[in-house]
């Protein structure tokens, strides 16, 4: 798809989303099954070593209803950051913010971008975005995807289409962003494989929190 075609598609989806959110504004917000504050401090071989809070200004900008931001460390001292943000509704200015915009805004510039299919044990495989980003001499691998009403998608446009469809059919616009990142320890491939293993470990746990 050309850049112009992507822009046209995005504009069309934005207009459609605005119309949906205006005329279906009576829909109720959908709560999480459990608050993300209760997300486990130990998952597989990883233990929480640090947790962070978003600034009130950032929360007000994102209009996020719940989130978790924690650093896990495995037995080898290798760290993984987990960020899950949840919007009970994407009406009244609330919307999922793409890491494509947030990462450069915080100084991380993309070096590589691709899609990655992650096989899961008890669920169909999911496709996620894989970014190699750099700030000064530091590099990280970032995986992220969107979750809405039991569906996992990688693309921003696809996530918007799903949101508009669900707004029409179910009068729901709830959704979540799941982002996992890690500094390069070893090679880029080894770091990516470690993140994949982490995703495979936490994916069943996410189902205990995010509504279908």
N, C-alpha and C positions, 0 to 999 in steps of 0.2 A: 504494500500500500504506500503510495507516495505521501510526501509531507502534506501537500495540499488536501489530499483525500482524508488523511488522518485529522487534519484541522477541521475540515467540513463535517466529518463524522462526530468529532467532539462537540462542535457548536450545535449540531442537530440534537445530540443527546442532552446537552445542557439546557436547551430550550424545552425539550420534552420533559426533563426532570423538573424544571421550574413550573411548568404547567401542572404536572402531576402533584407536586408538593403544594401548589396553590389550591387546586380543586379537591384534593383528598386530604386536606389539613386536619380533618377530624379524627384520623387514625390515632390509636393509642401507642405510646412508647412500649417497647417490649423489653422487660427486664432480663438480666442475666439469670442463669440457673443458680449460680453462686457468685458472690462478689470476688473479683480478681484479687482482692486483698488476701484471700485465703489460698492463693496459688501455692503449691507445695514448695518447701525450701530444699527438698531433696527429690531429685528425679533421676532414676538410674544411677549412674556413677557420678552425677553432678550434685554439688551442694552450693547453696546460696552463700556468697561471701560479701555481697554488698547489695543494697537497694537504693534507688534514687527516686526523688519526687520531681514532677514537672513544676516549673514556676507557675504561680497563679495566672500570670499574663498569658502563658502558653496554653494553659487549660481553658482560659476564657476565649482565646483565639480558636483553638481546636473544637471547643464545645463538646469535648469528650465526656462521657458519663462515667466511665470506669476504666482503669488501666493498671497494668503491672509493668515495672521496669526494674529488672534484677540481673545481677551478674552471678553466673554459676561457674564453678571451678571443678575440674575433674581431678582424679587421683594424681595425674601428672602435672598439676598446676596450670593447665591450659584453660583459659576463660572463654565463656560464651555469654553474650548479653541477650536477654529476652525482653521484648517489648510487645505487649498486647494491648491494643486500645479498642474500646467498644463504644459504639453510638447506639443508644436505644431507639433513636429516630434521627433521620437526616433532613428533617424539616426545620424551618425557622433559622436557616443559615448554618446549621450543623452539617458537616460532611467529612468523609474520610479523606485525610490529606496524604498524598502520595509521597513516599520517600524519594522519588525522583526530584521533587521540589525541596523537601526538607533537608536532605543530605547536602546538596550544594549550598543551601542557605546557612548551614553550620560549618562550612569550609571543606567538606569532603567532596572531592571531584571524581566522577566516574572514570575508570581506566578501561574496564571491560564490562559489557552487559550481555546477558544471555538468559535463556530459559533452561530450567532444570526439572526433570521428572523424578520425583522421589517415590520409590515403592514403599508401601505400608503393609503391615502384617494382616490386619483385620479390616482394612478399608481399601477402596480403589486407590491407585497412585494419584498424587497431586502434582500439578505443575506450578513451579514457583519462579520468581525472578531471582537471578543471581547477578550481583554486582561486585566487582572489585573496585574499591574506592581508595583514594589517597589524599592525605593532608600532610603537607611538608614531606617528611620521610616515613611517616606512618602509613601503613596499608591495612585494610580490613576487607573481609569477605562478608557480604550482606545477602541474606535470603529473605524474601518477603512475599506475602500473598494476601488476598482478601477473602473473608468468609462472610457469607450472608445466607441465613436460613438453611443451613446444612450444605451449602454449595461453596466449594473453594475455587477461586479463579486467580490467575496471575495478572491479567491485563487490566489497566485502568478503564479502558473503554468497555471491556466485557463486564467489569464490576458495575459500571454505570447502567449498562443495558439490563443487568440482573436486578439492580435497584429499581429502575423504572418499571420493569415487568412485575416485580413483587408488589410495588405500590399500587398498580392497577388491579392485580389479581387478588392479593391478600391484604391490601391496605397497610402494608408494613414496609418500613425503610431502614430497619435496623441492620447493622453491619459491623464488622471488625477488621482491623489490620493486624497481622501477625508479622513481626520482624525479628529475625535472629541474626546476630553479627558477632564476629570474632576477629581480633588482631591476627595477622599472619604469624603463626608459630609452626616452624617447619616450612613446607612448601605451600603454595596456593592450593594445590590439589589436596594435600593432606588436611588443610584447614577446611576446605569445602566438604570433604568426606566427614570430618568431625561434626560440622554443622548438620549434615544430612542425618547422621546418627542421632544427634540431639533432637531434630525434628521428628524422627521416627519414634523417639522415646516420649516426647511430650504430646504428640498428636492425639492419642486416646484421652489424655488428661484434659485437653482443650474441650472435648465433647462434654465434659462434666460442667463446663461453665457457659459455653456459647449456646444460645437457643437454636433449635432447628427451624 
